[in-house]
Amino acid sequence: MEKRIGVLAVCFLASLPAGLAAQDDVNAKFQALEQRIKALESEVSTLKAALAAAPEPQPPAPAQAPLQPAVGTGGGPQLSDATARLMNPAISMIGNALGAAGHNPVDQRPSLTMVESELALSAAVDPYARADVFLSFGEDHVEVEEAYMTFTSLPAGILLRAGRMRGAFGKVNTQHRHVLPWVDRPLVSSSLLGGEDGIRDTGFSVSRLLPAVGGLFLDATGEVYRGDSSVIFQKQSRNDVTTVGHLRAYRDITESTNLDLGFSYSRGHHASATLEGPYTISGPDSSSPNVTLLAPEGNFLISRIYGMDASLRWKPLRRSIYHSFVGRTELIWHHRQEPLGLRKVFGYYVSGEYQLARRWFAGVRIDQSDRLFGPAANDTQQSAILTYWPSEFSQIRAQYRHGRYAGLGDANELLFQIQFSIGSHGAHPF
C-alpha cells in the first residue's frame, strides 16, 4: 500500500511543470486578445470624432429629365429619346397580302391584293386605364377598325371598355383578319354575320369574372352598341341599339389539355334587304355580300342571333414541345324577321390544326351554312391549310378550298397569304 502511494506522489510531482506551462500559455493568449480589443476601441473612437467634425451632407437634388437641344427649332430643349419613348404609345404595323387562283362563283376576290395593312397604337392613359387604336389601310380606303379605352381598376372586378370595337360574339367575330388560322373567314361568318365587318360598332362593354368551383374559369360580358353593323343590324332611331352577351367557360383538363366553351346572343334591328345580281359572299375588295338595304317603312324589323363555340387545345409541356393540336367549332342560329315572316337559318364550321414541326402547321376546315339573303339555299366548303412561320414576325400560308353552292356551281381554288409584322404589336388570343 505504501508503495502505491509513493508511485502516485511521484507522478503528480512530475506533471506539475507541464500543467503550469499550459496555464501560462492560456494567460498569454488572453492578454493578446485584450490588447487587440483596446486597439480596436481606440480606432472606433477616432472615427467617431472625425465624423462629428465633418460638415453635414446636403440632400441630392431631385432628378430631372435630361434635355437636349432640338434640331431645327431654334435650339429649344426637348425630352431625350429614352424619355420620349416612355411617353409615346407602342406602334406597330402588320401587312397582309392575299392571292387567289382557280374558280369560285360566289367569291370574286382578285388574283393579288394587299388586302390590309393594320397600324396599331397602344398605351396606358393613366394607372387605371389604357387605350388601343387599330387603323386599317386598304389599297383604296382607310378605316378605323377598332378604337377603344379600357378601364381596368373599377370596383367589384368590373372591366369597362368603350369605343368602336368588335362585338364579343363567338370567336371568329372578335378576331382581326391577320389573327385567323385560315386565309379566309368561315362560310358561316360570311353568310350569317356579315363577313369581314361582322358585328362591329361603337358602344360599350362590361365584363366580369364570375365565381366558380372545380377549377372552372367563368367570364361574362354584356355589350350595348349604337345599332349599325354591316348588313346585319341598322338603326332608324337612337333607340334601335344592338345588344350582345357572351358567357365563356374555361377549364384545364390535364397538364397539356384545356377546353374553352362559349355561348353568345345578339339582338338588333334591321331594314329589309335585297340582292343585286347573283348571290356572293365576298366582293372584289373582300367586303360584305352584294346586299342592298331598302328604304325603311314603319318600324325596323328584329334579328336575334344565337351562337355556341368550343376550342380544345393540346400542347405538351415536358416533351414534344414542337407538336400541338387545336380543334375549333362554332355554331350560329340567325332568326331574322322579314315582311312575310320569320326566316331561320343555321351554319357551322369545324376545324383542326396540328403542329408538325417547329415552324410548320397543317389543318383542315369543314363549313356549312344556309343563306341569310335571297332564295333559301345551303352551301358547303372544305379546306386544307398549310402554314409556315419563318419567324414570329412573318407567315406564309396556302389554302386549298373546294365549295359547292346551291344553284351557282362548284368552286376549286388555291388561296395564299403572306404576312409580316413590325413594331411592338401584342398578341390577339384565339
Salt bridges, closest charged atoms under 4 A:
ASP25 OD2 - LYS29 NZ 3.96
GLU34 OE2 - LYS38 NZ 3.85
ASP107 OD2 - ARG109 NH2 3.13
ASP107 OD2 - ARG401 NH2 2.69
GLU116 OE1 - ARG177 NE 3.95
GLU118 OE1 - HIS176 ND1 2.65
GLU118 OE2 - HIS178 NE2 3.14
GLU118 OE2 - HIS425 NE2 3.23
ASP132 OD2 - ARG130 NE 3.38
ASP140 OD1 - HIS141 ND1 3.21
GLU143 OE1 - ARG200 NH2 3.31
GLU145 OE2 - ARG166 NH2 3.41
GLU146 OE1 - HIS176 NE2 2.46
ASP184 OD1 - ARG365 NH1 3.04
ASP184 OD2 - ARG401 NH1 2.59
GLU196 OE2 - ARG166 NH2 3.37
GLU196 OE1 - ARG177 NH1 3.72
GLU196 OE1 - ARG185 NE 2.84
ASP197 OD1 - ARG200 NH2 2.93
ASP201 OD1 - ARG226 NH2 3.12
ASP228 OD2 - ARG226 NE 3.90
ASP240 OD1 - HIS269 NE2 3.62
GLU255 OE2 - ARG318 NH2 3.04
ASP260 OD2 - LYS171 NZ 3.36
ASP260 OD2 - ARG248 NH2 2.92
ASP260 OD2 - ARG313 NH1 3.94
GLU338 OE2 - ARG343 NH1 3.73
ASP367 OD2 - ARG365 NH2 2.90
ASP379 OD2 - ARG371 NE 2.93
ASP410 OD1 - ARG404 NE 3.48
GLU413 OE2 - ARG401 NH2 2.49
